[in-house]
Amino acid sequence: MKVRGQAASPYTADHSASTTRLPLTLQDTPQSISVITEQRIADQNLTNLRDVLDNTTGVSSTAYDSERVVFWSRGFQIENMSYDGVPVASSLNIGSADASLDTSIYERIEVIRGATGLLSGSGSPSTNINFVRKHADSRTAQANVTLSYGKWNTQRETLDASAPLNASGSVRGRFVAAHEEGDSYLDRYHQQKNVAYGVIDADLGEDTTLSVGYDWQKTRPTGVT
């Protein structure tokens, strides 16, 4: 008799469908992939996308000034991005991913190094960033509130609440909000950021779930370079 087991780790994902749409283990995925989970984001206080990518293998960043950041991988700018596995067009007024994106609304961020033309079409052969958003997956009411205060008078508050919307729990809702503001080593610099995200998940069958959500972020820096 053979007994096989697999230890679950909060710092990795069991499966990923970012490269082929098939839920493969990371070992079976035919590309180099890094998964930055919600637990790692919380433990390392990675509050924005630049924090995440600067802690990802094979990715580097350069800054033009206090706000504009460009990310690089395998010698090319990172231009390919997707949300929940669906490719999106990068903004025309920036050359790379938005470094200020807040991480509070994501369950994990997957970084697939190399070309991902199978799903994203033609594009940069650098890396694809897949943002996997949080979903209303709890059938009981729960909430999590965090408060932090750090250097340069930086303060941050987050709320993550979810609850069933009917008696059976087949329809559920989740709401995430974050507020952050603080100064910098730069004189007269100040940044304020507000984030809100809501999603409703409804089970249409045993294997089918309908999700409707909306996320919003406003970042307002002053005294920029």
Long-range contacts (C-beta under 8 A, 24 or more apart in sequence): 10-37, 10-39, 10-40, 11-37, 11-39, 11-40, 12-37, 13-37, 13-108, 13-110, 16-110, 17-85, 18-82, 18-85, 18-110, 18-112, 18-116, 18-119, 18-128, 18-130, 19-112, 19-116, 19-118, 19-119, 20-118, 20-119, 21-85, 21-119, 31-112, 31-113, 31-114, 31-116, 32-58, 32-112, 32-113, 32-114, 33-110, 33-111, 33-112, 33-113, 34-58, 34-110, 34-111, 34-113, 35-108, 35-109, 35-110, 35-111, 36-108, 36-109, 36-110, 36-111, 37-107, 37-108, 38-106, 38-107, 38-108, 38-134, 41-103, 41-106, 41-109, 45-148, 46-103, 47-102, 47-103, 47-104, 47-156, 47-180, 48-99, 48-100, 48-101, 48-102, 48-103, 49-97, 49-98, 49-99, 49-100, 49-101, 49-103, 49-109, 49-129, 50-99, 50-100, 51-103, 52-103, 52-109, 53-78, 53-97, 53-99, 53-111, 53-129, 56-111, 58-111, 58-113, 58-127, 59-111, 59-127, 61-99, 65-224, 65-225, 66-184, 66-186, 66-189, 66-221, 66-224, 66-225, 67-100, 67-221, 67-224, 67-225, 68-94, 69-96, 69-99, 70-95, 70-96, 71-96, 71-97, 71-99, 71-127, 72-126, 73-113, 73-126, 73-127, 74-113, 74-114, 74-125, 74-126, 74-127, 75-126, 76-124, 76-125, 76-126, 77-124, 77-126, 78-124, 78-126, 78-127, 78-129, 79-123, 79-124, 79-126, 80-116, 80-120, 80-123, 80-124, 80-126, 80-127, 80-128, 80-129, 81-128, 81-129, 81-130, 81-131, 82-119, 82-120, 82-128, 82-129, 82-130, 82-131, 83-130, 83-131, 83-133, 84-130, 84-131, 84-132, 84-133, 85-119, 85-130, 85-132, 87-119, 87-120, 87-121, 97-129, 100-193, 100-217, 100-219, 101-131, 101-217, 102-178, 102-180, 102-193, 102-195, 102-217, 104-158, 104-160, 104-176, 104-177, 104-178, 104-195, 104-197, 105-133, 105-134, 105-176, 105-195, 105-197, 105-215, 106-131, 106-132, 106-133, 106-134, 107-132, 107-133, 107-134, 107-135, 108-132, 133-197, 133-199, 133-213, 133-215, 134-160, 134-174, 134-176, 134-197, 134-199, 135-174, 135-199, 135-201, 135-211, 136-162, 136-172, 136-173, 136-174, 136-199, 136-200, 136-201, 137-162, 137-172, 137-201, 138-162, 138-163, 138-164, 138-172, 138-174, 139-164, 139-169, 139-172, 140-164, 140-169, 150-182, 152-182, 152-183, 152-184, 152-185, 153-182, 153-183, 154-180, 154-181, 154-182, 154-183, 155-180, 155-181, 155-182, 156-180, 165-200, 170-202, 170-203, 171-200, 171-201, 171-202, 171-203, 172-200, 172-201, 172-202, 173-198, 173-199, 173-200, 173-201, 174-198, 174-199, 174-200, 174-201, 186-223, 186-225, 187-223, 188-222, 188-223, 189-221, 189-222, 189-223, 189-224, 189-225, 190-221, 190-222, 190-223, 191-219, 191-220, 191-221, 191-222, 192-219, 192-220, 192-221, 193-217, 193-218, 193-219, 193-220, 194-218
